[in-house]
Amino acid sequence: MRCMLMLGHGFDDRTSEDKLNHDLTEAFATKCYTSLELYHFKEVFKTLADTQSGLKYWSEPTLCRFLKLPDVLGVGPIINQMATYLGAFPFPSQAPAILTADALLKVVTLLTGRYTKVLKRGKGQWTRIVYQSLAVYDRKSMQIRDDKDGRPNLDEFDHAGDEKQATPSRSAGFSIDQSTGDDEDLEDDDDLTLAALDSLDAIGVFQEAEKINLLRSVIPSDNFLKLLELLLLVAPLDAQQDLSTPASELNDKRVAAIRQTAHNILSSFGIDKGPGVSYKTFKKVINTTLPYLFDGLGPLFEHFLFAKEIDLSRRTSAISSPQSPTTPKTPKTPATPKSPPIPIPVLPQEGEILTVPILNQLSFFLKPNSEPLFHRLRPLYSGAEQGFSMGSFEKS
């Protein structure tokens, strides 16, 4: 892959950053993926890419359509904001990035956790860069607004942070967000940018322009709420399942239940009196109570690595030995496509307390995607039918 994103502060800086972007993409491609996975990724990108002035890229509608994001949740602009920020990695000053093949590969690598094969850093640094991809740096821009062509109006907020912007007010919220007057922890686990540059022996390229003042950032509450709704929806899915089935089941009642559960989760981030979620709160809540909150994004973006519609026989026939012209070729009867296995219900019977959204919420702090949690859970008894006391339970 060749990096085509050529943004920077000057010709020399641009050339240097372009080379480092190329080198990092090559490292991700060769160390984090198999040749078959890369083949699928390239085919998926090429098939759906738009072209303008010779540049192939993905637009926000293409990304949302490929991931099958349900329109009713309104989460498309938030996912696109994350992607265009992560696509500029490791140079946040270049965000929002054009979603070229190189940029998308970096997005998939970061969100699926495969970056650990190249960048030897912990999950704390990953949490930081995810926060940065969701944050805005202008108090007046607490909500992403769409322009006429359906893309988020990126002119209304600044990913890199502007020293002239007002510092967002902080919510009193829950006690987990009470300030101790010590903000050194905002800088003690610098994001994966330094790790990426260090892996390329280019730590000296890191400039002041790439530093982000997290004290002047906040994740808008409405945007984070929409993302939480998506995370609740994708929690039980694996890489072989897409969102088409659960999205088709999103009636008004199910959407209301997901939204209520998302509101409950959002309240733990102390947003009662503030405009959104600060990094200090985000980090503390994720690390202490919701360590697996974003794990559902991994299987969702794994879909870039296998394309169900691609005919791999084209690749096989290209490398197979040619048939003798005198040997008649017997036509093969097309094989009947196998029906996908019927998914096991996540919760065979919802109760008054334990519902599917609540079960998915449990996966945010229990080990997610585990067989016992999502596919072996069976009700012992229902309090609504057998009663809630031991006596009534014994009589049932």
Residue pairs with C-beta under 8 A, 6 or more apart in sequence:
1 25
1 26
1 29
1 42
1 101
1 102
1 105
2 22
2 102
3 18
3 21
3 22
3 25
3 100
3 102
4 55
4 98
4 100
4 102
5 18
5 21
5 87
5 88
5 94
5 97
5 98
5 100
5 102
5 103
6 14
6 18
7 14
7 17
7 94
7 97
8 14
8 15
8 16
8 17
8 18
8 91
8 94
9 93
9 207
9 209
13 207
16 202
16 205
17 91
17 94
17 205
20 90
20 91
20 197
20 200
20 202
20 205
21 91
21 102
22 102
23 200
24 89
24 90
24 106
24 118
24 196
24 199
24 200
25 102
25 105
25 106
27 118
27 199
27 200
28 105
28 106
28 109
28 114
28 115
28 118
29 38
29 105
31 117
31 118
32 109
32 114
32 115
32 117
32 118
33 41
33 114
33 305
37 305
37 306
39 315
40 304
40 305
40 306
40 307
40 310
41 101
41 104
41 105
41 108
41 304
41 305
42 101
43 307
43 310
44 66
44 304
44 307
44 310
45 56
45 58
45 101
45 104
45 304
46 56
46 101
47 307
47 309
48 58
48 62
48 66
49 56
49 57
49 58
49 62
49 101
50 56
50 57
50 58
50 59
50 62
51 57
55 98
55 100
56 100
56 101
57 98
57 99
57 100
58 66
58 99
58 104
59 99
59 151
60 76
60 77
60 80
60 150
60 151
60 152
61 76
61 150
63 76
63 79
63 80
63 83
63 99
64 76
64 79
64 80
66 303
67 79
67 242
67 243
67 300
67 301
67 303
68 242
68 243
68 244
68 247
69 75
69 76
69 79
69 230
69 243
69 247
70 233
70 243
70 247
70 250
72 250
72 255
73 226
73 229
73 230
73 233
73 250
73 255
74 226
75 226
75 227
75 229
75 230
77 144
77 146
77 151
77 152
78 134
78 144
78 223
78 226
78 227
79 227
79 230
80 151
80 152
81 96
81 133
81 134
81 144
81 152
81 154
81 223
82 107
82 111
82 130
82 133
82 134
83 99
83 103
83 104
83 107
84 95
84 96
84 97
84 98
84 99
84 103
84 154
85 92
85 95
85 96
85 97
85 132
85 133
85 159
86 106
86 107
86 110
86 111
86 129
86 133
87 95
87 96
87 97
87 98
87 99
87 100
87 103
87 104
87 106
87 107
88 94
88 95
88 96
88 97
88 103
89 106
89 110
89 129
89 192
89 193
89 196
90 192
90 193
90 196
90 197
90 210
91 193
91 210
92 132
92 159
92 160
92 193
92 210
92 212
93 160
93 209
93 210
95 159
95 160
96 154
96 159
97 103
99 107
104 304
107 301
108 114
108 301
108 302
108 304
108 305
109 115
110 126
110 129
110 192
111 297
111 298
111 300
111 301
112 297
112 298
112 301
112 302
113 126
113 298
115 126
115 192
118 196
118 199
119 192
119 195
119 196
119 199
120 195
120 199
121 192
121 195
123 291
124 189
124 283
124 287
125 189
125 190
125 191
125 192
125 195
126 192
127 282
127 283
127 286
127 287
128 189
128 190
128 191
128 192
128 279
128 283
129 191
129 192
129 193
130 294
131 214
131 217
131 219
131 279
131 282
131 283
132 159
132 191
132 212
132 214
132 217
134 219
134 223
134 224
134 227
135 159
135 214
135 217
135 218
135 219
135 279
136 142
136 157
136 158
136 217
136 218
136 219
136 220
137 157
137 158
137 159
137 160
137 161
137 162
137 165
137 213
137 216
137 217
137 218
138 156
138 157
138 158
138 162
138 165
139 165
139 166
139 168
139 169
139 218
139 275
140 156
141 156
141 157
141 220
142 218
142 220
142 221
142 222
142 275
142 276
143 220
143 222
143 223
144 152
144 153
144 156
144 157
144 220
144 223
145 152
145 153
145 156
146 152
146 153
147 153
158 165
159 212
160 209
160 212
161 212
161 213
161 214
161 216
161 217
162 216
163 213
163 216
165 216
166 216
167 215
167 216
168 216
168 217
168 218
168 274
168 275
168 276
168 278
169 274
169 275
170 177
170 179
170 274
170 278
170 281
171 177
171 270
171 271
171 272
171 273
171 274
171 278
171 281
172 178
172 270
172 272
172 273
172 274
173 269
173 270
173 271
173 272
173 273
173 274
173 281
174 267
174 268
174 270
176 268
176 270
176 281
176 284
176 285
176 288
176 289
177 269
177 270
177 278
177 280
177 281
177 284
179 280
183 215
183 280
185 280
185 283
186 214
186 215
186 279
186 280
193 206
193 210
194 203
194 206
197 203
197 205
197 206
214 278
214 279
215 279
217 278
217 279
218 274
218 275
218 276
218 277
218 278
219 276
219 277
219 282
220 275
220 276
221 266
221 271
221 274
221 275
221 276
221 277
223 276
224 266
224 269
224 276
224 277
225 259
225 262
225 263
225 266
228 262
228 265
228 266
229 258
229 259
229 262
231 293
231 294
231 296
231 297
231 364
232 258
232 261
232 262
232 357
232 360
232 361
233 243
233 246
233 247
233 250
233 258
233 360
234 243
234 246
234 296
234 297
234 299
234 300
235 295
235 296
235 360
235 361
235 363
235 364
235 368
236 346
236 359
236 360
236 363
236 369
236 374
237 243
237 246
237 296
237 299
237 300
238 299
238 369
239 298
239 299
239 302
239 303
239 305
239 306
241 299
241 343
242 303
243 300
245 343
250 258
254 356
257 355
257 356
257 357
258 357
260 357
261 355
261 357
261 358
261 360
261 361
264 361
265 290
265 361
265 364
268 285
268 289
268 290
269 277
269 281
269 282
269 285
270 277
270 281
271 277
286 293
289 365
290 364
290 365
291 364
291 365
292 363
292 364
292 365
292 366
292 367
292 368
293 364
295 363
295 368
295 369
296 368
299 369
323 329
344 375
346 356
346 359
346 360
346 374
346 375
346 377
347 354
347 355
347 356
347 359
347 377
348 378
348 379
349 379
349 382
350 356
351 379
351 382
351 383
351 384
352 383
352 384
353 383
359 373
359 374
359 377
362 373
363 369
363 373
363 374
366 373
367 373
381 393
381 396
385 396
386 392
386 393
386 396
387 393
387 395
387 396
